[in-house]
Amino acid sequence: MTDSLLSVRDLRIRFGTDDGTVRAVDGIDFDVRAGETVCLVGESGSGKTVACESITRLIPTTSATVEGSIRFDGTDLTTLSESALESYRGGRIGHVFQNPQDALDPVYTVGAQVVEAIRIHRDVSKGRAREQAIDLLDRVGIGDAESRFEDYPHQFSGGMKQRVVVAMALACDPDLLIADEPTTALDVTIQRQVLDLLADLQAEREMALLFVTHDLGVVADIADRVVVMYAGAVMERGDVYDVFEAPAHPYTRALMACLPGRGEAFETIGGQFPDPTDPPDGCRFHPRCPHAIEECESGSHPDFRTMEQADGTATATPGDDADTDSATTTGDDARPHEAACVLYDDVHTIPTDVGVADD
Amino acid sequence: MTDDPLLSVRDLAQHYPVRSGLLRRVTGHVEAVDGVSFDVHQGETFGLVGESGCGKSTTATSMLHLESPTGGEVRFDGDPVASLDGDAMDRFRRRAQVVFQDPNSAFDPRLTVAESVAEPLAIHGMDDPDRRREITLDTLERVGLAAADADRYPHEFSGGQKQRIALARALVLNPDLLVVDEPVSALDVSVQAEILSLLQDLQADLGLAMVLISHDLGVVRQVCDRVGVMYLGKLVERGPTESLFSDPQHPYTEALLSAIPEPDPRADDDAVELTGDVPDPSNPPAGCSFHPRCPRIRPPDEFEFTNGTFRAVADLKLALANGTVDGEFDDSAAVREAFDLPSALADDEAEQVLADALDSVIAGRNEVAADRLAEAFTSECEREVPALEPTAAGHVAACIRRDEPSTADAPAEGD
């Protein structure tokens, strides 16, 4: 329980461009423990996708510089040779991408693509692989999998295609599934089906899930822990109940306040997302932050500060029986609720109601 | 201010012919939009929601006569749009503006922002370049851009800023009606909030009538006064936003609302899950087009069904009719399990029919089973096309069960 399956430390990813060096990810840390769901949340440009793709070196090392350590089950993936990494990529670590349209090859049948995913990593006969593929397709909810085996991707709807992609990612029974915005391209009713499927599969296979999304509704639905990113840095991380019920970082609060349709007036953040080649000094959010003080504007990214558990109510242990699977989540020292914000240090008293816009 | 709507859409239809064979004969029609009616008053926002492929965008292009509708009537300020010509049509084109989804493909990359925004003015006969420039800069300022931005090119702007420019271009002619098709779906949530509040401000300042099309119910709830929910080319429910969101009357609206993930980790996960996908619009189901997925399909009157059980029977019937049941079941219990059917139906006669059908399935005679089920269990939902009619909640919905107490949400027996 204490050991992390995936442990990312001080990950830095830089891209050299004509306009200067883009620091897409600038020193982030996060952990994923076996069997848990961690959500990376952030707007586009926050570096969440690049961070995930660097885990199995899916970003070309010719154009990007990756520093830091990525330990998976005790092995540092950054030091592995390309051939040694192959047993992890698609094997012990599965990937599901945003657009199922692009993840499937239009000229091969759906079945052939699942069989390929199995046979790359497992030494099984074609016949046996076919049986496994049909089982997988059946498991992800493709009705009458045997007869649809010979169908081509264009004969499937968007939600069905994403199920096939999930089946391919599960082909080698991964310990970790990385899902990058897997439901963003889908309609809300189909999104619901795919989220339920992922939750079922995860429980059944005790698989860890690293889920990238910009949708806070999806996060609340599936996450055990949340990592909030902004402009390549982690702003806040913690248990899903803590982060949603007592968001600490002004950015997290602002993000929640601008969700439409909650039946109340919504706030806008104001200002512009920073230039990736020239991020602001200090806290990257300070130019847009309503609470910024002088100390926010210089130095490096603020240190993480552990949030005190609020006085009982907000972070009470979830006792409802509906939450049994997450009953161990709060009050666990291994999952502190932390925010990278100078407002939470010994000198500055915690503003209990850091709103989004005080005026 | 009169009570007459600015835009009145009645029974709007857009049917596309499907051609096939050597002679390209018309072999059928895709009813992309079929019998959609709504009004939009001055200063009001009407929202159209639905899943992709339900005909929201086609409704927009048809009602603006960007493509002529194949049926129905659109009246703008009292006049039927179909009869407008010459100057009257130009006037309509000026007064009704549209903004499309993707701001990245909405601009000519070789024109500056000012040139793009001023283009409609020139087209509608404003010949004085200085005056055009003045209006353009005013409008850009109104949507939150600086005058200095006017001479830059579209690629220099972010997605949210481009959407502001697209709005400026639509507003530069001072329209009365603004149609916005998925204005924020390509944008990040924080930028979304900015554009939505800009839309609200503009509408309040200018007294625009607005039609907002979105698949995002949160967006619609935030911005719209009244909402229409579309499914497969038809409006299934229409009413004031709050009434529709707090007391949905159509099972599809209910399912759509419950499918939205709530940003609250303690929210009840009691979503009404829809089975299957949206049906093929070129071959829509008979009767209510939602019946193949509807969790509240009405059981046939001849039999007694406990809540929810008929959905399972209907799923089996549908799968048999579509030929998607493979004959690999060992016994009828396996079929019952696969389709979430109870070990015995409460009604003896119904159970007899089901048992017969299952025996046929086990014997590999799926057609016989399909016929047996189709003969005995035909729901009224498959026969009757429901019309939009008033409900207890005060707004209209197209469902034959609209006035029945909502008891069908209870879990199916035998679960």
Interface residues (C-beta under 8 A of the other chain):
Chain A: E43 S44 G143 D144 E146 S147 S157 G158 G159 M160 D187 V188 T189 I190 Q191 R192 Q193 L195 D196 H214 D215 L216 G217 V218 V219 A220 D221 A223 V240 Y241 F244 E245 A254 L255 M256 C258 L259 P260 G261 R262 G263 F266 E267 T268 I269 G270 Q272 F273 P318 D320 A322 D323
Chain B: E51 S52 S158 D188 V189 S190 V191 Q192 A193 E194 L196 S197 H215 D216 L217 G218 V219 V220 R221 Q222 V223 A255 L256 A259 I260 P261 E262 P263 D264 P265 R266 A267 D268 D269 A271 E273 L274 D277 V278 A319 T324 V325 D326
